[in-house]
């Protein structure tokens, strides 16, 4: 079995909800982004040697906005990229409302053939320039998108925490 992305495999496993894991008011409602039909099909059985924890990361990151931010923060800390949960969350909600597949098809970037994509609305050349090694090269991958955008914001603004409008 070839593993491309832990988030892809984790999406096939049963999902569990834990009440009260959100730390800020209003976060819990923004975390449920999976269509109801995603739960309709039986998940593929994982090989006996693969545990759920190994598929979603050593820390067991949830496959939702909260988990993507937390995984990105751990990568950012390891790579020396500044930023906080609040700064990431605030910018994600403003840029994409938490939709990992959001795409802007109307601004000047889109008119020039490079639409902004993903949670933090990054264009492909910026993603390529600020991609963080060890994350996916897919611009729509939520952790790769967050981490590259935070890396860009750190280089230009000092931190994603200093970004309070389109950047």
GROMACS elastic network, one bead per residue, 0.5 to 0.9 nm:
[ bonds ]
;  ai    aj funct       b0    kb
    1    47     6  0.88888   500
    3     6     6  0.71164   500
    3     8     6  0.87455   500
    3     9     6  0.76962   500
    4     7     6  0.88707   500
    4     8     6  0.75726   500
    4     9     6  0.83073   500
    4   136     6  0.88923   500
    5     8     6  0.52618   500
    5     9     6  0.65876   500
    5    10     6  0.85715   500
    5    55     6  0.86781   500
    5   136     6  0.77379   500
    6     9     6  0.51930   500
    6    10     6  0.58508   500
    6    11     6  0.84567   500
    6    54     6  0.83294   500
    6    55     6  0.52086   500
    6    56     6  0.54688   500
    6    57     6  0.71029   500
    7    11     6  0.60256   500
    7    12     6  0.88628   500
    7    55     6  0.76191   500
    7    56     6  0.63674   500
    7    57     6  0.88294   500
    7    62     6  0.88301   500
    7    63     6  0.62491   500
    7   141     6  0.86607   500
    8    11     6  0.52499   500
    8    12     6  0.70069   500
    8    63     6  0.89881   500
    9    12     6  0.53799   500
    9    13     6  0.69778   500
    9    46     6  0.88926   500
    9    55     6  0.65283   500
    9    56     6  0.78791   500
   10    13     6  0.52551   500
   10    14     6  0.81805   500
   10    15     6  0.85162   500
   10    52     6  0.74888   500
   10    55     6  0.58769   500
   10    56     6  0.56742   500
   10    62     6  0.86385   500
   10    63     6  0.69276   500
   11    14     6  0.77739   500
   11    15     6  0.79202   500
   11    38     6  0.84821   500
   11    43     6  0.85916   500
   11    63     6  0.69401   500
   12    15     6  0.86380   500
   12    38     6  0.86733   500
   12    39     6  0.89654   500
   12    42     6  0.83481   500
   12    43     6  0.50459   500
   12    44     6  0.62758   500
   12    45     6  0.86336   500
   13    42     6  0.87396   500
   13    43     6  0.54543   500
   13    44     6  0.71198   500
   13    45     6  0.79218   500
   13    46     6  0.81563   500
   13    52     6  0.76210   500
   14    39     6  0.78661   500
   14    42     6  0.84972   500
   14    43     6  0.66034   500
   15    39     6  0.83467   500
   15    62     6  0.88372   500
   15    63     6  0.86888   500
   18    21     6  0.63258   500
   19    22     6  0.80273   500
   19    28     6  0.85670   500
   20    23     6  0.76051   500
   20    28     6  0.80634   500
   21    28     6  0.79021   500
   22    25     6  0.75071   500
   22    26     6  0.82702   500
   22    27     6  0.58854   500
   22    28     6  0.56664   500
   22    31     6  0.88081   500
   22    66     6  0.77267   500
   23    27     6  0.73999   500
   23    28     6  0.86320   500
   24    27     6  0.57277   500
   24    28     6  0.82010   500
   24    86     6  0.89562   500
   25    28     6  0.75310   500
   26    29     6  0.58851   500
   26    30     6  0.69972   500
   27    30     6  0.52499   500
   27    31     6  0.63608   500
   27    66     6  0.81850   500
   27    89     6  0.89393   500
   28    31     6  0.52351   500
   28    32     6  0.72089   500
   28    66     6  0.87323   500
   29    32     6  0.60758   500
   29    33     6  0.87674   500
   30    33     6  0.70045   500
   30    65     6  0.76141   500
   30    66     6  0.89635   500
   30    93     6  0.86005   500
   30    97     6  0.79569   500
   30    98     6  0.68761   500
   31    34     6  0.87203   500
   31    64     6  0.58696   500
   31    65     6  0.53813   500
   31    66     6  0.64996   500
   31    98     6  0.78550   500
   32    35     6  0.84561   500
   32    64     6  0.71172   500
   32    65     6  0.81602   500
   33    64     6  0.71744   500
   33    65     6  0.80841   500
   33    98     6  0.77197   500
   33    99     6  0.73290   500
   34    37     6  0.82274   500
   34    38     6  0.66396   500
   34    39     6  0.86751   500
   34    64     6  0.82059   500
   35    38     6  0.56452   500
   35    39     6  0.79751   500
   36    39     6  0.58916   500
   36    40     6  0.72614   500
   37    40     6  0.50687   500
   37    41     6  0.76710   500
   38    41     6  0.68416   500
   39    42     6  0.75557   500
   39    43     6  0.83225   500
   40    43     6  0.89749   500
   41    44     6  0.89586   500
   42    45     6  0.87653   500
   43    46     6  0.87758   500
   45    48     6  0.85615   500
   46    49     6  0.80685   500
   46    50     6  0.62603   500
   46    51     6  0.76741   500
   46    52     6  0.83040   500
   47    50     6  0.54872   500
   47    51     6  0.82306   500
   48    51     6  0.74171   500
   50    53     6  0.84043   500
   50    54     6  0.66081   500
   50    55     6  0.72974   500
   51    54     6  0.53132   500
   51    55     6  0.65625   500
   52    55     6  0.51667   500
   52    56     6  0.65015   500
   52    57     6  0.86938   500
   52    60     6  0.81775   500
   53    56     6  0.54529   500
   53    57     6  0.60501   500
   53    58     6  0.62860   500
   53    59     6  0.74414   500
   53    60     6  0.53277   500
   53    61     6  0.85702   500
   54    57     6  0.53909   500
   54    58     6  0.59437   500
   54    59     6  0.87405   500
   54    60     6  0.76347   500
   55    58     6  0.82072   500
   55    60     6  0.81319   500
   56    59     6  0.77917   500
   56    60     6  0.52402   500
   56    61     6  0.57702   500
   56    62     6  0.70439   500
   56    63     6  0.75081   500
   57    61     6  0.59706   500
   57    62     6  0.88903   500
   57    71     6  0.85438   500
   58    61     6  0.78540   500
   59    71     6  0.85291   500
   60    67     6  0.84227   500
   61    64     6  0.84169   500
   61    66     6  0.82628   500
   61    68     6  0.71468   500
   61    70     6  0.71663   500
   61    71     6  0.64279   500
   62    65     6  0.80106   500
   62    66     6  0.69579   500
   62    68     6  0.72102   500
   62    70     6  0.88412   500
   62    71     6  0.89255   500
   63    66     6  0.79789   500
   63    67     6  0.57061   500
   63    68     6  0.67137   500
   64    67     6  0.52931   500
   64    68     6  0.60988   500
   64    69     6  0.86288   500
   65    68     6  0.51418   500
   65    69     6  0.61496   500
   65    70     6  0.85670   500
   65    89     6  0.84791   500
   65    98     6  0.67365   500
   65    99     6  0.88363   500
   65   100     6  0.86406   500
   65   142     6  0.82024   500
   66    69     6  0.53190   500
   66    70     6  0.62052   500
   66    71     6  0.86551   500
   66    85     6  0.89434   500
   66    89     6  0.85446   500
   67    70     6  0.50744   500
   67    71     6  0.60273   500
   67    72     6  0.84365   500
   67   143     6  0.89617   500
   68    71     6  0.51764   500
   68    72     6  0.60415   500
   68    73     6  0.85263   500
   68   142     6  0.62334   500
   68   143     6  0.53287   500
   68   146     6  0.79832   500
   69    72     6  0.50573   500
   69    73     6  0.60687   500
   69    74     6  0.86930   500
   69    85     6  0.66955   500
   69    88     6  0.70549   500
   69    89     6  0.74384   500
   69   142     6  0.84304   500
   69   143     6  0.70617   500
   69   146     6  0.72888   500
   69   147     6  0.87569   500
   70    73     6  0.50465   500
   70    74     6  0.63407   500
   70    75     6  0.87693   500
   70    85     6  0.73567   500
   71    74     6  0.52085   500
   71    75     6  0.63950   500
   71    76     6  0.86049   500
   71   143     6  0.68110   500
   72    75     6  0.50800   500
   72    76     6  0.59510   500
   72    77     6  0.84914   500
   72   142     6  0.87585   500
   72   143     6  0.54674   500
   72   144     6  0.76862   500
   72   146     6  0.64914   500
   72   147     6  0.55358   500
   72   150     6  0.89750   500
   73    77     6  0.60031   500
   73    78     6  0.85337   500
   73    81     6  0.85775   500
   73    82     6  0.86965   500
   73    83     6  0.74246   500
   73    84     6  0.72505   500
   73    85     6  0.72741   500
   73    88     6  0.89288   500
   73   147     6  0.78046   500
   74    77     6  0.51397   500
   74    78     6  0.62708   500
   74    79     6  0.86907   500
   75    78     6  0.50950   500
   75    79     6  0.61781   500
   75    80     6  0.85212   500
   75    81     6  0.82926   500
   75   132     6  0.86527   500
   75   134     6  0.86711   500
   75   135     6  0.87113   500
   75   147     6  0.75019   500
   76    79     6  0.50766   500
   76    80     6  0.58633   500
   76    82     6  0.67582   500
   76    83     6  0.77011   500
   76   132     6  0.87794   500
   76   147     6  0.66611   500
   76   150     6  0.80276   500
   76   151     6  0.80040   500
   77    80     6  0.51205   500
   77    81     6  0.59878   500
   77    82     6  0.71117   500
   77    83     6  0.85385   500
   78    81     6  0.78119   500
   79    82     6  0.89975   500
   79   132     6  0.83234   500
   81   147     6  0.85412   500
   81   150     6  0.71736   500
   81   151     6  0.60586   500
   81   154     6  0.66614   500
   81   159     6  0.77560   500
   82   150     6  0.76751   500
   82   151     6  0.80632   500
   82   154     6  0.65098   500
   82   158     6  0.76459   500
   82   159     6  0.54473   500
   82   160     6  0.73834   500
   82   161     6  0.82484   500
   83    86     6  0.83824   500
   83    87     6  0.64298   500
   83    88     6  0.71253   500
   83   150     6  0.70836   500
   83   154     6  0.80042   500
   83   159     6  0.55472   500
   83   160     6  0.55292   500
   83   161     6  0.57352   500
   83   162     6  0.88710   500
   84    87     6  0.51723   500
   84    88     6  0.62597   500
   84    89     6  0.84841   500
   84   159     6  0.87295   500
   84   160     6  0.77414   500
   84   161     6  0.65984   500
   85    88     6  0.52712   500
   85    89     6  0.59351   500
   85    90     6  0.84207   500
   85   161     6  0.89270   500
   86    89     6  0.51236   500
   86    90     6  0.58810   500
   86    91     6  0.84621   500
   86   161     6  0.76056   500
   87    90     6  0.53283   500
   87    91     6  0.62460   500
   87    92     6  0.85703   500
   87   159     6  0.85304   500
   87   160     6  0.58335   500
   87   162     6  0.77103   500
   87   163     6  0.77515   500
   87   164     6  0.87615   500
   88    91     6  0.53511   500
   88    92     6  0.60291   500
   88    93     6  0.86139   500
   88   120     6  0.86148   500
   88   146     6  0.76228   500
   88   150     6  0.77793   500
   88   160     6  0.65351   500
   88   161     6  0.71563   500
   89    92     6  0.51142   500
   89    93     6  0.61322   500
   89    94     6  0.85737   500
   89    98     6  0.84831   500
   90    93     6  0.54225   500
   90    94     6  0.63025   500
   90    95     6  0.86750   500
   90   161     6  0.87697   500
   90   164     6  0.83505   500
   91    94     6  0.51010   500
   91    95     6  0.59513   500
   91    96     6  0.83884   500
   91    97     6  0.89983   500
   91   119     6  0.87133   500
   91   120     6  0.68511   500
   91   160     6  0.79094   500
   91   161     6  0.85354   500
   91   163     6  0.73902   500
   91   164     6  0.72423   500
   91   165     6  0.78013   500
   91   166     6  0.85666   500
   92    95     6  0.51579   500
   92    96     6  0.57481   500
   92    97     6  0.63243   500
   92    98     6  0.58552   500
   92    99     6  0.85501   500
   92   119     6  0.55069   500
   92   120     6  0.52843   500
   92   121     6  0.83771   500
   92   146     6  0.83367   500
   93    96     6  0.56061   500
   93    98     6  0.53917   500
   93    99     6  0.85374   500
   93   119     6  0.80395   500
   93   120     6  0.85014   500
   94    97     6  0.59732   500
   94    98     6  0.84420   500
   94   120     6  0.85338   500
   94   165     6  0.80093   500
   94   166     6  0.84899   500
   95    98     6  0.79808   500
   95   102     6  0.87310   500
   95   118     6  0.87278   500
   95   119     6  0.67756   500
   95   120     6  0.56311   500
   95   121     6  0.61457   500
   95   165     6  0.87021   500
   95   166     6  0.74674   500
   96    99     6  0.53860   500
   96   100     6  0.73841   500
   96   101     6  0.84448   500
   96   102     6  0.58311   500
   96   103     6  0.82249   500
   96   117     6  0.86886   500
   96   118     6  0.70718   500
   96   119     6  0.52969   500
   96   120     6  0.65065   500
   96   121     6  0.69079   500
   97   100     6  0.87794   500
   97   102     6  0.84777   500
   97   119     6  0.77039   500
   98   101     6  0.88881   500
   98   102     6  0.83422   500
   98   118     6  0.87273   500
   98   119     6  0.58985   500
   98   120     6  0.86853   500
   99   102     6  0.53393   500
   99   118     6  0.69940   500
   99   119     6  0.58948   500
  100   103     6  0.89393   500
  100   117     6  0.81560   500
  100   120     6  0.84163   500
  100   140     6  0.62712   500
  100   141     6  0.74150   500
  100   142     6  0.59057   500
  100   145     6  0.86836   500
  101   117     6  0.68685   500
  101   118     6  0.50968   500
  101   119     6  0.71275   500
  101   140     6  0.60986   500
  101   141     6  0.87357   500
  101   142     6  0.87513   500
  102   116     6  0.82641   500
  102   117     6  0.57361   500
  102   118     6  0.50882   500
  102   119     6  0.66724   500
  102   120     6  0.88748   500
  102   121     6  0.74373   500
  102   140     6  0.85722   500
  103   115     6  0.65789   500
  103   116     6  0.57176   500
  103   118     6  0.64031   500
  103   119     6  0.89940   500
  103   121     6  0.70947   500
  104   107     6  0.66852   500
  104   109     6  0.84407   500
  104   110     6  0.67065   500
  104   115     6  0.55914   500
  104   116     6  0.53011   500
  104   117     6  0.65393   500
  104   121     6  0.75570   500
  105   108     6  0.88587   500
  105   109     6  0.82045   500
  105   110     6  0.50683   500
  105   111     6  0.74882   500
  105   114     6  0.88270   500
  105   115     6  0.57673   500
  105   116     6  0.76547   500
  106   109     6  0.79119   500
  106   110     6  0.56806   500
  106   111     6  0.65645   500
  106   115     6  0.79735   500
  107   110     6  0.53631   500
  107   111     6  0.62658   500
  107   112     6  0.87375   500
  107   115     6  0.76367   500
  107   116     6  0.85399   500
  108   112     6  0.61419   500
  108   113     6  0.86686   500
  108   114     6  0.86885   500
  108   115     6  0.82780   500
  109   112     6  0.50846   500
  109   113     6  0.63879   500
  109   114     6  0.51782   500
  109   115     6  0.52544   500
  109   116     6  0.68676   500
  109   123     6  0.76121   500
  110   116     6  0.69939   500
  110   123     6  0.89754   500
  111   114     6  0.74427   500
  111   115     6  0.76425   500
  112   115     6  0.78909   500
  114   117     6  0.89746   500
  114   123     6  0.59348   500
  114   124     6  0.66425   500
  114   125     6  0.81340   500
  115   121     6  0.83306   500
  115   122     6  0.80683   500
  115   123     6  0.59057   500
  115   124     6  0.79087   500
  116   120     6  0.83299   500
  116   124     6  0.75649   500
  117   120     6  0.72011   500
  117   122     6  0.52758   500
  117   123     6  0.62251   500
  117   124     6  0.80285   500
  117   139     6  0.70789   500
  117   140     6  0.67939   500
  117   145     6  0.85542   500
  118   121     6  0.50520   500
  118   122     6  0.66488   500
  118   139     6  0.67812   500
  118   140     6  0.51053   500
  118   141     6  0.76811   500
  118   142     6  0.70136   500
  118   145     6  0.64767   500
  118   146     6  0.85077   500
  119   122     6  0.80725   500
  119   140     6  0.77648   500
  119   141     6  0.88951   500
  119   142     6  0.64873   500
  119   145     6  0.66538   500
  119   146     6  0.68165   500
  120   142     6  0.88725   500
  120   145     6  0.66641   500
  120   146     6  0.62805   500
  120   149     6  0.65009   500
  120   150     6  0.88880   500
  121   145     6  0.82407   500
  121   149     6  0.83146   500
  122   125     6  0.84543   500
  122   126     6  0.65344   500
  122   127     6  0.62017   500
  122   139     6  0.78102   500
  122   145     6  0.72094   500
  122   148     6  0.83919   500
  122   149     6  0.66163   500
  123   126     6  0.55209   500
  123   127     6  0.61842   500
  123   128     6  0.87053   500
  123   139     6  0.84129   500
  124   128     6  0.60355   500
  124   129     6  0.85630   500
  124   139     6  0.70432   500
  125   128     6  0.50933   500
  125   129     6  0.61424   500
  125   130     6  0.86320   500
  126   129     6  0.50664   500
  126   130     6  0.60337   500
  126   131     6  0.80569   500
  126   148     6  0.81228   500
  126   149     6  0.80979   500
  126   152     6  0.74812   500
  127   130     6  0.53121   500
  127   131     6  0.53915   500
  127   132     6  0.89960   500
  127   137     6  0.86347   500
  127   139     6  0.68348   500
  127   144     6  0.86718   500
  127   145     6  0.73256   500
  127   148     6  0.58592   500
  127   149     6  0.71085   500
  127   152     6  0.82722   500
  128   131     6  0.52926   500
  128   132     6  0.89923   500
  128   137     6  0.80426   500
  128   139     6  0.86862   500
  128   148     6  0.82995   500
  129   148     6  0.84396   500
  129   152     6  0.83609   500
  130   147     6  0.85695   500
  130   148     6  0.51328   500
  130   149     6  0.72768   500
  130   150     6  0.87092   500
  130   151     6  0.59703   500
  130   152     6  0.57142   500
  131   135     6  0.76628   500
  131   136     6  0.86024   500
  131   137     6  0.74204   500
  131   144     6  0.71885   500
  131   145     6  0.81973   500
  131   147     6  0.74578   500
  131   149     6  0.82314   500
  131   151     6  0.77208   500
  131   152     6  0.87009   500
  132   135     6  0.60177   500
  132   136     6  0.85550   500
  132   137     6  0.89003   500
  132   144     6  0.72694   500
  132   147     6  0.66529   500
  132   148     6  0.58694   500
  132   151     6  0.75955   500
  133   136     6  0.81776   500
  133   137     6  0.88649   500
  134   137     6  0.89699   500
  134   144     6  0.87772   500
  135   138     6  0.86752   500
  135   141     6  0.86085   500
  135   143     6  0.70915   500
  135   144     6  0.51740   500
  135   145     6  0.89250   500
  135   147     6  0.81250   500
  135   148     6  0.89214   500
  136   139     6  0.78283   500
  136   141     6  0.65169   500
  136   143     6  0.78405   500
  136   144     6  0.55122   500
  136   145     6  0.86819   500
  137   140     6  0.88187   500
  137   141     6  0.78006   500
  137   144     6  0.70162   500
  137   145     6  0.89889   500
  138   141     6  0.53189   500
  138   142     6  0.88161   500
  138   144     6  0.71404   500
  138   145     6  0.80100   500
  139   142     6  0.78145   500
  139   144     6  0.67254   500
  139   145     6  0.56623   500
  140   143     6  0.87092   500
  140   144     6  0.76883   500
  140   145     6  0.63994   500
  141   144     6  0.53727   500
  141   145     6  0.59318   500
  141   146     6  0.85664   500
  142   145     6  0.50993   500
  142   146     6  0.60745   500
  142   147     6  0.84795   500
  143   146     6  0.52154   500
  143   147     6  0.59864   500
  143   148     6  0.84465   500
  144   147     6  0.52132   500
  144   148     6  0.59606   500
  144   149     6  0.83903   500
  145   148     6  0.53749   500
  145   149     6  0.60491   500
  145   150     6  0.85047   500
  146   149     6  0.52256   500
  146   150     6  0.60664   500
  146   151     6  0.85571   500
  147   150     6  0.50992   500
  147   151     6  0.61031   500
  147   152     6  0.86322   500
  148   152     6  0.61854   500
  148   153     6  0.85856   500
  149   152     6  0.50324   500
  149   153     6  0.60720   500
  149   154     6  0.85094   500
  149   160     6  0.79377   500
  150   154     6  0.60153   500
  150   155     6  0.86168   500
  150   159     6  0.69042   500
  150   160     6  0.53975   500
  150   161     6  0.89567   500
  151   154     6  0.51191   500
  151   155     6  0.63727   500
  151   156     6  0.88011   500
  151   159     6  0.79766   500
  151   160     6  0.81197   500
  152   155     6  0.51859   500
  152   156     6  0.62459   500
  152   157     6  0.82190   500
  152   159     6  0.85285   500
  152   160     6  0.83471   500
  153   156     6  0.51679   500
  153   157     6  0.52615   500
  153   158     6  0.64604   500
  153   159     6  0.54108   500
  153   160     6  0.50661   500
  153   161     6  0.85083   500
  153   162     6  0.81140   500
  153   163     6  0.73899   500
  153   167     6  0.79639   500
  154   157     6  0.54474   500
  154   160     6  0.61529   500
  154   161     6  0.88301   500
  154   162     6  0.87325   500
  155   158     6  0.58809   500
  155   159     6  0.75275   500
  156   159     6  0.79345   500
  157   160     6  0.71609   500
  157   161     6  0.86314   500
  157   162     6  0.62027   500
  157   163     6  0.70265   500
  158   161     6  0.81796   500
  158   162     6  0.68782   500
  159   162     6  0.54770   500
  159   163     6  0.73650   500
  160   163     6  0.53539   500
  160   164     6  0.86185   500
  161   164     6  0.77654   500
  163   166     6  0.76494   500
  163   167     6  0.69100   500
  164   167     6  0.82123   500
